[in-house]
Amino acid sequence: MTAQPPSTYAALAPFREYFGGGLPLLMYHKLGPRPRGVRLKGLYVGDRLFARQLRELREAGYRSCDLDAVAAGQATEPGRIGITFDDGYVNVLRYGLEPLAEQGFQAVQYVVADRIGGGNEWDLPLGEAYEPLMDHAQLREWLAAGHVIGSHTLSHARLTEVTPAQAREEIAASKKKLEDLLGVPVAHFCYPYGAWNERVRDLVIEAGYRTACTTQFGLNDAATSPFELRRIQARYRSWGLRSLRERLRA
Ligand SMILES: [Zn+2]
């Protein structure tokens, strides 16, 4: 029987066997030093830890998955992994490009189309620090480095709580806006807050996307809908009670 892995990803060892069961997609938000007093600490992964995580995966033989192949149902090839970033933070460009290049991984960045060059206002009521989001030139730099841009709506809307017309606009207009701005197809989507339902998912399909990521924990196999992709949150190793319990169980 396969041991249950921890609920977040810090290092490969406890996931090595588990990853054999399907395609893992790692979910990152912010890279680099964590500002003092920030409450959602888990959204930051230090730059050295990020580099170590990538190096370890590469040394174990992992290579990037191609989301277009995932869309076509060809995601079951072993040894693939997806590196995903939500929101489009400048700190990912600053701290992520070099280790990604060094270890030969391609990543996808899900961008909030109406906040390009702005900040993460949606997180501030949660006690999060203000973090700048990539501007047009920085998005071009990300693409020029061989990475992918996906959509994360226009305004980081909670799609299950807005009207159907608003949800359609958030989903479809963000795709068009990013495509017009960057001149590349935007075929991949990510639900803000992981909030989705069948109605929202159908709007994503209707808008012409090929995949969509949730925040639900798990791996992806041939039976997984490409519009309900599961991910595993990457973070630093915490010594909180829960992770202690997980370590004892492992
Ligand atoms: Zn987000």
Residues whose N, C-alpha, C, O or C-beta is under 5 A from the ligand:
A	BS01	ZN	D86 D87 P192 Y193
